[in-house]
Amino acid sequence: MRLGIAYDGTDFNGWSRQPGLRTVQGVIEEALGTLFRRTGEQPRLAVAGRTDAGVHALGQVAHLDVGADALAAVARPRRGQDPDASPEAALARRLTGILGADADVVITHAERAPVGFDARFSAIWRRYEYRVADASALRDPLERRRTVVHSRHLDAAAMDAAAASLVGLHDFAAFCRPREGATTIRTLQSYGWERAADGVLVAALQADAFCHSMVRALVGACVAVGEGRLAASDPFGLLRAAERTSAFKVMPAKGLVLTEVGYPDDHELEARAVQTRARRELHVDGVVG
C-alpha cells in the first residue's frame, strides 16, 4: 500500500524511528500498531526520503505491506457507518482519527500500490523547496515555521546563476556530510532561485537523490553568493574540489520542505527498484536534509 504523507517537521526528530524520540515514522507506526492490534500484524513503513530533524514535507511517500484479511478487518464499517470508497480510503480515515484531525502529521491519501512499487528504491527524483525571507521580503508570522529569516538583502540573480552552474552529474562531496562508505555522486536535475510575490526567496531543487545535508549546503552556498561573500562562480569551483569546505554555512532545517517524489510508469517500477538496490549495495546511501 502506498501512502502520501505531509508534516510540519518542527517538533519531530526527523523521519526515522529512534528510541525515546518523537519521529514521523514512529508516530505513524504507533498509529498503525493501534489500528492493526487485533489482526496480529505490525506494519512497518519504507519511505522515499528520510528527512532530518526539523525538515518538513508536503509530498512524502511511504509504503507498507499488509495482508488482505488484515486490511479488510480494519476497513470494515462500524455499525451505522457508511462504507468507505475503498479499504485504502478507510485506512487513511482511521489513521487520521488516531493521529488527530489537527495533528502535525497528515495522511494525505492511501492507495493500493502497483506491483513492484517501492517508495524508496522505485523513485526517480525528489523535489525540495527552501524559503528565505531576506531584508526585502515581507515578514509573515504564519510562515515563520518554514521560512528562514535573513537580515541582509540577497542578490537573487547571482544566487540563481550560481545554482544553475551546479546542475548535472557530479561528485557533491563539498556539499555532503561525510558518511563512511557512502557515495556523494548525484545528479542534480534542476536548481534555481526566484523571488515570490511577497519578496521571499524560494529555491527549487530536484535530484535523483540527495545525500546527507546536501540540500541545505547547496542553499547555504548560494546564500553566501547572495550576500557577496562568494562570487557566483565560486560554488562550482568548490564542487570541482570535491571536498568538504567551510566557505559557507549549512542552512537551518526549518526552511526546507520535501514537496514531491517522482516515479516511473507502473510497468517500470520493479526494474527501477532492482536497479537502484544494485547500485546502493556498493555504497551506503545517506539520509536527506
DRENBA-728431 format. One line per field, with one value per residue (C-alpha): x, y, z. Coordinates in pm, 1 decimal, always signed. Example, Ala and Ser with C-alpha at 12.3 -4.5 7.8 and 13.67 -1.06 7.14 Angstrom:
<atoms>
px = (+1230.0,+1367.0)
py = (-450.0,-106.0)
pz = (+780.0,+714.0)
</atoms>
This chain:
<atoms>
px = (+0.0,+120.7,+71.7,+100.7,+224.3,+264.6,+410.7,+538.3,+883.3,+937.5,+858.8,+992.2,+1341.8,+1340.0,+1168.8,+1346.1,+1221.4,+1453.0,+1408.7,+1282.1,+1246.3,+939.4,+978.9,+740.0,+791.2,+749.3,+423.2,+266.2,+380.8,+241.4,-93.9,-71.8,+1.8,-312.4,-519.4,-393.5,-351.6,-626.9,-504.8,-166.7,+16.7,+256.0,+303.1,+633.4,+692.8,+951.1,+991.1,+1106.0,+1320.1,+1440.0,+1421.5,+1632.4,+1508.8,+1312.3,+1261.8,+901.6,+713.8,+411.3,+472.5,+642.1,+569.9,+586.0,+469.2,+369.3,+296.4,-23.0,-230.3,-566.7,-751.3,-594.4,-677.0,-1034.6,-1066.8,-959.0,-1158.3,-1486.5,-1753.1,-1879.2,-2249.2,-2448.0,-2148.4,-2145.3,-1874.8,-1569.7,-1497.3,-1217.1,-1028.4,-739.1,-963.8,-1090.6,-732.3,-644.9,-956.5,-895.9,-528.5,-634.0,-869.6,-585.6,-328.5,-577.6,-756.1,-528.3,-202.8,+134.5,+144.6,-126.7,-202.9,-295.0,-400.3,-372.4,-393.1,-310.8,+47.2,+123.4,+317.1,+687.5,+641.8,+898.5,+867.9,+1243.3,+1403.1,+1147.2,+1177.5,+1349.9,+1361.7,+1295.6,+1196.7,+1259.3,+1181.0,+1371.1,+1238.4,+1449.5,+1297.9,+1573.6,+1560.6,+1349.9,+1075.3,+752.7,+756.0,+460.6,+431.5,+211.1,+506.8,+775.1,+797.6,+900.5,+1088.3,+1439.3,+1481.2,+1797.8,+1871.1,+2055.9,+1940.3,+2031.3,+2107.3,+1856.0,+2003.8,+2352.7,+2212.1,+2019.2,+2330.0,+2534.9,+2262.6,+2243.5,+2618.2,+2578.1,+2320.1,+2430.3,+2600.2,+2878.0,+3057.7,+2889.2,+3141.0,+3177.8,+2807.0,+2750.2,+2817.8,+3062.9,+2940.0,+3174.3,+3123.9,+2863.5,+2878.2,+2844.2,+2784.5,+2440.9,+2255.3,+2119.3,+1845.7,+1742.2,+1822.6,+1701.1,+1600.8,+1319.1,+1162.2,+795.8,+527.1,+584.7,+958.2,+1056.7,+1338.7,+1238.2,+1481.7,+1356.1,+1585.8,+1537.9,+1776.6,+1771.5,+1860.8,+2024.1,+2296.6,+2312.8,+2276.4,+2323.2,+2016.5,+2087.0,+2453.6,+2363.9,+2130.2,+2398.0,+2648.3,+2401.5,+2306.6,+2678.7,+2676.4,+2366.8,+2544.3,+2852.1,+3080.7,+3126.9,+3130.2,+2864.5,+3135.2,+3274.2,+3021.8,+3115.7,+3483.1,+3407.4,+3211.3,+3510.2,+3737.1,+3514.8,+3597.1,+3410.4,+3458.6,+3392.4,+3344.7,+2970.6,+2726.4,+2478.9,+2134.1,+1884.9,+1642.3,+1325.1,+1330.1,+1331.6,+1024.4,+1009.3,+742.2,+719.5,+867.3,+863.3,+819.9,+832.2,+533.8,+388.6,+543.8,+892.2,+864.9,+1010.9,+1302.4,+1382.6,+1381.0,+1613.2,+1848.8,+1861.9,+1915.0,+2201.1,+2371.1,+2331.8,+2469.0,+2804.0,+2755.9,+2569.9,+2305.4,+2271.3,+1964.7,+1847.5,+1838.2)
py = (+0.0,+348.9,+643.3,+1015.3,+1199.1,+1564.6,+1701.4,+2005.0,+1884.0,+2142.2,+1913.3,+1590.9,+1445.6,+1361.7,+1080.3,+766.2,+578.6,+631.6,+500.4,+769.1,+1036.3,+1165.0,+1096.5,+1092.3,+722.0,+643.0,+837.5,+683.7,+330.2,+366.7,+464.0,+167.6,-58.9,+65.8,+16.1,-335.9,-458.7,-721.3,-858.8,-985.5,-757.9,-474.6,-279.3,-100.5,+189.7,+227.1,+588.7,+780.9,+1031.1,+1005.1,+1372.7,+1523.3,+1682.9,+1999.6,+1933.4,+1948.8,+1756.6,+1811.7,+1522.5,+1246.3,+892.8,+567.8,+212.3,-67.9,-435.8,-564.9,-876.9,-853.2,-1008.8,-766.1,-468.9,-586.5,-622.2,-266.0,-123.8,-293.9,-27.1,+0.5,-39.3,+251.1,+384.4,+426.4,+220.3,+399.7,+409.7,+153.0,-27.4,+209.9,+512.9,+355.9,+305.4,+670.1,+792.2,+574.8,+664.9,+1029.7,+955.5,+808.5,+1074.7,+1356.4,+1585.8,+1877.5,+1678.8,+1793.4,+1483.4,+1408.4,+1108.3,+1285.7,+971.1,+593.1,+365.1,+12.6,+20.8,-113.7,-439.7,-380.8,-42.4,+55.2,+405.4,+446.1,+239.1,+298.4,+678.5,+856.4,+1203.4,+1403.1,+1770.0,+2019.4,+2384.3,+2621.0,+2961.5,+3258.7,+3592.2,+3850.0,+4224.2,+4283.6,+4036.3,+4085.3,+3905.7,+3671.4,+3526.1,+3245.8,+3124.3,+3150.1,+2775.3,+2704.5,+3019.9,+3124.5,+3496.4,+3662.1,+4015.6,+4129.6,+4185.9,+3897.6,+3918.0,+3674.1,+3689.4,+3599.0,+3316.2,+3177.2,+3190.3,+3006.6,+2743.4,+2680.3,+2611.4,+2315.3,+2125.9,+1790.2,+1466.3,+1548.9,+1438.8,+1659.3,+1583.5,+1957.9,+1973.6,+1645.9,+1550.0,+1258.1,+909.0,+612.3,+405.2,+644.8,+778.9,+1153.4,+1125.3,+1257.1,+1401.2,+1744.1,+1770.3,+2128.6,+2408.9,+2766.1,+3067.6,+3316.6,+3589.8,+3527.8,+3796.8,+3864.7,+3907.1,+3572.2,+3396.2,+3043.7,+2775.6,+2473.4,+2171.7,+1832.1,+1535.6,+1160.2,+1151.6,+1378.7,+1279.2,+1387.9,+1769.1,+1822.8,+2041.8,+2277.4,+2302.3,+2386.2,+2655.1,+2785.3,+2824.7,+3030.5,+3245.5,+3324.5,+3432.2,+3644.8,+3818.3,+3887.4,+3667.6,+3432.6,+3508.5,+3342.7,+3116.5,+3005.3,+2726.5,+2546.4,+2577.6,+2427.1,+2149.9,+2060.1,+2045.5,+1757.7,+1800.2,+1940.7,+2313.4,+2588.3,+2856.1,+2875.0,+2777.2,+2491.3,+2648.3,+2562.8,+2274.5,+2481.9,+2637.0,+2301.8,+2119.7,+1792.5,+1883.9,+1585.3,+1246.4,+1120.4,+762.9,+597.4,+438.0,+138.4,-119.0,+23.8,+33.6,-307.0,-268.0,+71.9,-67.9,-353.2,-111.0,+126.1,-152.6,-294.5,+44.1,+103.8,-233.8,-83.6,+236.5,+303.4,+566.1,+865.8,+1047.6,+1373.5,+1720.9)
pz = (+0.0,-88.8,+149.2,+83.5,+392.9,+490.5,+812.6,+995.5,+1098.8,+1373.8,+1666.2,+1513.3,+1548.0,+1177.6,+992.5,+1115.0,+1420.2,+1721.2,+2077.2,+2313.7,+2045.1,+1863.8,+1491.6,+1196.7,+1132.5,+1499.5,+1531.1,+1219.1,+1301.7,+1652.6,+1497.0,+1259.5,+1554.7,+1728.9,+1414.1,+1342.0,+1701.8,+1672.7,+1338.7,+1455.0,+1208.7,+1288.9,+964.1,+907.5,+672.1,+396.3,+287.8,-18.1,+175.6,+534.3,+625.2,+903.4,+1225.7,+1154.2,+781.4,+658.7,+388.9,+169.2,-70.1,+128.3,+5.3,+202.2,+154.4,+387.1,+334.3,+490.8,+429.2,+255.2,+550.2,+797.4,+575.8,+534.9,+912.2,+989.6,+695.3,+787.0,+853.0,+1206.5,+1277.0,+1132.6,+940.5,+563.7,+391.0,+254.2,-117.4,-71.1,+206.6,+143.5,+197.4,+518.8,+636.3,+570.0,+751.1,+1057.3,+1074.7,+1072.5,+1359.0,+1563.2,+1472.3,+1533.4,+1290.5,+1387.4,+1406.2,+1271.6,+1050.1,+793.6,+574.4,+252.1,+65.2,+63.1,-237.6,-343.7,-470.7,-818.8,-845.2,-783.2,-614.6,-352.0,-206.9,-176.5,-448.2,-725.6,-701.8,-989.9,-835.6,-520.0,-523.7,-242.4,-175.6,+52.6,+166.7,+279.9,+386.9,+341.0,+416.2,+102.7,+194.7,+384.0,+717.8,+756.0,+1107.6,+972.2,+762.3,+1030.7,+1097.1,+737.7,+641.0,+744.6,+814.9,+683.3,+798.9,+486.1,+128.5,-102.4,-475.1,-625.3,-978.0,-856.3,-644.8,-941.4,-1162.3,-900.9,-861.8,-1237.4,-1250.3,-1012.7,-1219.3,-1361.4,-1261.3,-1014.5,-702.1,-440.2,-163.5,-96.3,-14.3,+173.4,+530.4,+503.1,+588.1,+580.4,+266.7,+120.7,-231.4,-285.4,-660.8,-750.9,-1049.3,-961.4,-1222.9,-1155.3,-911.8,-929.1,-721.0,-767.1,-556.6,-475.7,-477.3,-106.2,-163.8,-11.8,-196.8,-291.4,-407.8,-602.8,-624.3,-785.3,-795.2,-834.9,-464.3,-208.5,+36.2,+399.4,+440.9,+65.9,+6.5,+295.8,+193.8,-166.8,-34.8,+201.4,-81.1,-283.9,+15.5,+54.9,-310.4,-248.6,+40.3,-171.8,+38.2,-259.2,-630.6,-845.5,-992.1,-653.9,-572.5,-895.0,-801.6,-460.9,-632.0,-851.9,-547.2,-422.6,-55.0,+243.1,+286.8,+542.7,+275.7,+353.2,+624.9,+600.3,+632.3,+909.3,+859.5,+913.8,+564.7,+385.1,+251.9,+58.3,-197.2,-432.4,-522.0,-880.2,-1001.9,-1343.2,-1516.4,-1332.3,-1567.0,-1493.5,-1112.7,-1035.8,-1277.9,-1130.6,-775.8,-875.9,-1049.4,-751.8,-497.6,-702.4,-715.8,-343.4,-248.4,-348.0,-147.6,+173.7,+98.7,+332.1,+463.3,+314.8,+452.8)
</atoms>
